[in-house]
Amino acid sequence: MEFKSINPFNGKEIEIHKGHTDSELNTILDNAGLAFQSWSKTPIKERTNLLKKAGQILRDNTEVFARMITLEMGKPISESRGEINKCAWVCDYYADNADEFLADQVIVTDAQKSFVRHDPIGCVLAIMPWNFPFWQVFRFAAPTLVAGNTGLLKHSSNVFGCAKQIEEVFIKAGFPENVFQNLIIHHDKTETIMSHKAVQAVSLTGSERAGSSVAAIAGRHIKRSLLELGGSNAFIVWEDADVEKAVKTALTARMLNCGQSCIAAKRFILVEAIYDEFVSKFTDAVSKLKPGDPLDDTTQIGPLARIDLADELQKQVRTSIEQGAELISGGKQNGAYHDPTVLGNVKPGMPAFDEETFGPLAAMIKANDEDDAFRLSELSPFGLGVTVCTRDTEKAIKMADRVSDGAYFVNELVKSDPRLPFGGTKISGYGRELSKDGIMEFINRKTVYVK
């Protein structure tokens, strides 16, 4: 089987990737198991040193890696550079903290000595998406590998060029052979991989449907799974908010990566008193975004990663308008490019409210007051994160329990940070990545008791 990488901006073929045969896949799986036997016993200091080197390789080759991201999935080159630097940061973070995170936890009991040690579990499969093709992988790989596990990457087929470069980073950093391996395969091989004795867990970032399918496979084989799925984050603006600052934050929260992010703000829930002002200023800010070739440093909005993604967004826009939403700006599609679009008077029952809109579409929703805003926010089946904009931060903190999502940000867009746990609730998935929580997802917390 062959997989083609296509530039979404101009439709040109970048590279053809030859898929692994069944025999090659079996060899890779066996090798991952063998590599674990020695890698798991490698001193933590050596593992952290290698991870530090991986971070430096990322920094030293930022332009090369950023260009591949932009070519394969259309992200503006300035954002691609930022993605690579964030990957280097997560490598440094775990290189600096893994020893402390994995240290034995002494617990006083009636034993002469009792403690919990943290051992790696084996090989972990990562099934990763195209929207942040380097970051999503390093968010998984840095804690998983430094803990002593081996890793397998099944990337999205439109970013196999990025996947190959990621594997090369670990090789150049000096990681032992087969500790991290890239798979050029179709997703129909997931069960074959999960059934292999070397593979002990799977981490998936992707759609609700993909997560449900992979979790079912993991369940059949009684192996761990971590799911980071879709989102429809609410961006709530209270009456007392600084609207100018809120609009600036909202613009980034919605339009970063051309809106192709699970944690992007998608539903703007605005208290009635500031609704008109916010919508007017936000629409004006959107109109000033510069579209164009994503390889151009000045471009702020590029194409979506594939034409079918733009088609789906256009369908959601049109259906929402037919159901009563107001088209305030944008709304047009040209191939993989979709205009940054603002819809007003969006209500529950419309695709722009109920569904995840993966692209530059901002849904404006009017709330009666703060209580109504939280009510509207909670109507979503997704649960990744919520932003609240207000001058009364203490009040906002006290109302954090009104939100069932995995994150609650006040006066800031929801974003991931290596130092903080990241993950969702409801159909946005389960488990946590990043921080100490992330490294503990694929660890055997082993109780040791000495009488």
Residue pairs with C-beta under 8 A, 6 or more apart in sequence:
1 18
1 19
1 185
1 186
2 16
2 17
2 18
2 19
3 16
3 17
3 19
3 157
3 160
3 184
4 13
4 14
4 15
4 16
4 17
5 13
5 14
5 15
5 16
5 17
5 71
5 72
5 158
5 159
5 160
5 161
6 12
6 13
6 14
6 158
6 306
7 13
7 14
7 71
7 72
7 74
8 73
8 74
8 302
8 303
8 304
8 305
8 306
8 307
8 336
9 74
9 293
9 294
9 295
9 302
9 303
9 336
11 335
14 71
14 72
14 161
15 160
15 161
17 157
17 160
17 161
17 164
17 184
18 184
19 184
19 185
19 186
20 28
20 183
20 184
20 185
22 192
25 183
25 185
25 189
25 192
25 193
28 152
28 178
28 181
28 183
29 123
29 152
29 193
29 196
29 198
29 199
30 198
31 177
31 178
31 181
32 123
32 150
32 152
32 178
32 181
32 198
32 199
33 122
33 123
33 150
33 196
33 197
33 198
34 178
35 150
35 176
35 177
35 178
35 179
36 120
36 122
36 123
36 148
36 149
36 150
36 198
38 176
39 47
39 148
39 149
39 150
39 176
39 179
40 119
40 120
40 148
40 149
41 148
42 148
42 176
44 98
44 99
44 102
44 146
44 148
45 99
47 98
47 145
47 146
47 148
48 94
48 95
48 96
48 98
48 99
48 146
49 95
50 173
50 174
50 175
51 91
51 94
51 95
51 98
51 142
51 145
51 146
51 173
52 91
52 92
52 95
53 173
53 174
54 91
54 142
54 169
54 170
54 173
54 175
55 87
55 88
55 89
55 91
55 92
55 95
56 88
57 169
57 172
57 173
58 65
58 84
58 85
58 87
58 88
58 91
58 134
58 138
58 169
59 84
59 85
59 88
62 81
62 84
62 85
63 81
64 165
65 80
65 84
65 134
65 162
65 165
66 77
66 80
66 81
66 83
66 84
67 77
67 80
67 295
68 161
68 162
68 165
69 75
69 80
69 83
69 84
69 133
69 134
69 159
69 162
70 76
70 77
70 80
70 294
70 295
70 302
71 161
71 295
72 130
72 133
72 158
72 159
72 161
72 162
73 130
73 131
73 133
73 158
73 159
73 305
74 258
74 294
74 302
74 303
74 304
74 305
74 336
75 83
75 257
75 258
75 294
75 302
76 258
76 294
76 299
76 300
76 301
76 302
77 294
77 295
77 296
77 297
77 299
78 297
78 299
79 256
79 257
83 132
83 134
83 135
84 134
86 135
87 134
87 135
87 138
89 418
90 135
90 138
90 139
90 142
90 418
90 434
91 138
91 142
93 142
93 418
93 419
94 142
94 143
94 146
94 418
94 439
95 142
95 146
97 436
98 143
98 146
98 147
98 439
101 118
101 436
101 439
101 440
102 118
102 147
102 439
102 443
103 118
104 115
104 116
104 117
104 118
104 448
105 115
105 116
105 117
105 118
106 113
106 114
106 115
107 114
107 115
107 116
108 114
109 449
111 449
111 450
111 451
112 450
112 451
113 448
113 449
113 450
114 447
114 448
114 449
114 450
115 448
116 445
116 446
116 447
116 448
117 445
117 446
117 448
118 147
118 440
118 443
118 444
118 445
118 446
119 148
119 443
119 444
119 446
120 147
120 148
120 149
120 442
120 443
120 444
121 149
121 200
121 201
121 224
121 442
121 443
121 444
122 149
122 150
122 198
122 199
122 200
122 201
123 149
123 150
123 151
123 152
123 196
123 198
123 199
123 200
124 140
124 144
124 149
124 150
124 151
124 152
124 199
124 200
124 201
124 202
124 203
124 442
125 151
125 152
125 154
125 190
125 193
125 194
125 199
125 201
125 202
125 203
126 137
126 140
126 141
126 144
126 151
126 152
126 153
126 154
126 202
126 203
126 204
127 154
127 187
127 190
127 202
127 203
127 204
127 205
127 206
127 210
127 214
128 136
128 137
128 140
128 153
128 154
128 155
128 156
128 204
128 205
128 206
129 136
129 156
129 205
129 206
130 155
130 156
130 158
130 159
130 305
131 257
131 260
131 261
131 262
131 305
131 358
132 257
132 261
133 155
133 156
133 159
133 162
133 163
134 162
134 166
136 205
137 153
137 155
137 163
137 166
138 166
139 416
139 422
139 433
139 434
139 438
140 151
140 203
140 205
140 433
141 151
141 153
141 166
141 170
141 180
143 433
143 434
143 438
143 439
143 441
143 442
144 151
144 203
144 439
144 442
145 151
145 170
145 175
145 179
145 180
146 439
147 439
147 442
147 443
149 200
149 442
150 178
150 179
150 180
150 181
150 198
151 179
151 180
151 181
152 180
152 181
152 183
152 193
152 199
153 163
153 166
153 167
153 180
153 181
153 182
153 183
154 183
154 185
154 187
154 189
154 190
154 193
155 162
155 163
155 166
155 182
155 183
157 186
158 305
158 306
160 184
163 182
163 184
164 182
166 182
167 180
167 181
167 182
170 179
170 180
183 189
183 193
187 210
190 202
190 213
190 214
190 217
191 217
191 220
193 199
194 202
194 217
194 218
194 221
194 223
195 221
199 223
200 223
200 224
200 442
201 218
201 223
201 224
201 225
201 226
201 441
201 442
202 214
202 217
202 218
202 223
202 224
202 225
202 226
203 225
203 226
203 228
203 431
203 433
203 441
203 442
204 210
204 211
204 214
204 215
204 225
204 226
204 227
204 228
204 229
205 228
205 229
205 262
206 228
206 229
207 229
207 230
208 229
208 230
208 427
210 229
211 227
211 229
211 429
214 225
214 227
215 225
215 227
218 224
218 225
219 225
224 441
224 442
225 431
226 423
226 429
226 430
226 431
226 432
226 433
226 441
226 442
227 429
227 430
227 431
228 262
228 422
228 423
228 424
228 428
228 429
228 431
228 433
229 262
229 424
229 427
229 428
229 429
230 262
230 356
230 358
230 382
230 384
230 427
230 428
231 262
231 263
231 264
231 266
231 356
231 382
231 383
231 384
231 385
231 424
231 428
232 266
232 267
232 354
232 355
232 356
232 357
232 380
232 382
232 384
233 253
233 263
233 264
233 265
233 266
233 267
233 382
233 384
233 385
233 386
233 387
233 405
233 414
234 265
234 266
234 267
234 268
234 269
234 373
234 376
234 377
234 380
234 386
234 387
235 250
235 253
235 254
235 265
235 266
235 267
235 268
235 269
235 386
235 387
235 389
235 413
236 269
236 270
236 367
236 370
236 373
236 374
236 377
236 386
236 387
236 388
236 389
237 243
237 246
237 250
237 268
237 269
237 270
237 271
237 274
237 278
237 389
238 271
238 274
238 370
238 373
238 388
238 389
238 390
238 392
239 271
239 273
239 274
239 369
240 390
240 391
240 392
241 274
241 389
241 390
241 391
242 389
242 391
243 274
243 277
243 278
243 281
244 281
245 389
245 411
246 278
246 389
246 411
247 278
247 281
247 282
247 285
248 285
249 387
249 389
249 411
249 412
249 413
250 265
250 268
250 278
250 282
250 362
250 413
251 282
251 285
251 286
251 289
252 413
253 264
253 265
253 387
253 413
253 414
254 264
254 265
254 266
254 268
254 360
254 362
255 286
255 289
255 300
255 301
255 340
255 360
256 264
257 264
258 301
258 302
258 303
258 304
258 359
258 360
259 266
259 340
259 357
259 358
259 359
259 360
259 361
260 304
260 305
260 309
260 358
260 359
262 356
262 384
262 428
263 384
263 385
263 407
263 414
263 415
263 416
265 362
265 387
265 413
265 414
266 356
266 357
266 361
266 362
266 363
267 346
267 352
267 353
267 363
267 365
267 376
267 377
267 380
268 278
268 282
268 362
268 363
268 364
268 365
269 365
269 367
269 373
269 376
269 377
270 278
270 279
270 364
270 365
270 366
270 367
270 373
271 367
271 368
271 369
271 370
271 373
272 366
272 367
272 368
272 369
275 364
275 366
278 364
279 328
279 342
279 344
279 364
282 342
282 362
282 364
283 328
283 329
283 342
286 329
286 330
286 340
286 342
286 362
287 329
289 300
289 301
289 340
290 298
290 299
290 300
290 301
291 299
291 300
291 301
291 302
291 337
292 298
292 299
292 301
292 302
293 299
293 302
294 302
294 303
301 340
301 360
302 337
303 310
303 335
303 336
303 337
303 338
304 310
304 313
304 336
304 337
304 338
304 358
304 359
305 336
306 336
307 335
307 336
309 336
309 358
309 359
310 333
310 335
310 336
310 337
310 338
310 359
311 333
312 358
313 333
313 338
313 357
313 358
313 359
313 361
314 333
314 338
315 351
316 351
316 352
316 355
316 357
316 361
317 327
317 331
317 341
317 343
317 352
317 361
319 350
319 351
320 343
320 346
320 350
320 351
320 352
320 353
320 363
321 327
321 331
321 343
323 349
323 350
324 345
324 347
324 350
325 343
325 344
325 345
325 346
325 347
325 350
325 352
325 363
326 343
326 344
326 345
327 341
327 343
327 344
328 342
328 343
328 344
328 364
329 339
329 340
329 341
329 342
330 338
330 339
330 340
330 341
330 342
330 360
331 339
331 341
332 338
332 339
333 339
338 359
338 360
338 361
339 360
340 360
340 361
340 362
341 360
341 361
341 362
342 361
342 362
342 364
343 352
343 361
343 362
343 363
343 364
344 364
345 364
345 366
346 352
346 353
346 363
346 364
346 365
347 353
347 365
348 354
348 376
348 379
350 363
351 357
352 361
352 363
353 363
353 365
353 379
353 380
354 380
356 382
357 363
365 376
367 373
367 375
367 376
370 399
374 399
374 402
374 403
377 386
377 403
378 402
378 403
378 404
380 426
381 426
381 427
382 405
382 424
382 426
382 427
382 428
383 404
383 405
383 406
383 424
383 425
383 426
383 427
383 428
384 405
384 406
384 407
384 414
384 424
384 428
385 405
385 406
385 407
385 408
385 409
385 414
385 424
386 403
386 405
386 407
386 408
386 409
386 414
387 409
387 410
387 411
387 412
387 413
387 414
388 396
388 399
388 408
388 409
388 410
388 411
389 410
389 411
390 396
390 410
390 411
393 410
393 411
396 410
397 410
400 408
404 425
404 426
405 424
405 425
405 428
406 422
406 423
406 424
406 425
406 428
406 432
407 414
407 422
409 415
416 422
416 433
416 434
417 434
418 434
418 435
419 434
419 435
420 434
420 435
421 432
421 433
421 434
421 435
421 436
421 437
421 438
422 432
422 433
422 434
422 435
422 438
423 429
423 430
423 431
423 432
423 433
424 430
431 441
432 438
432 441
433 441
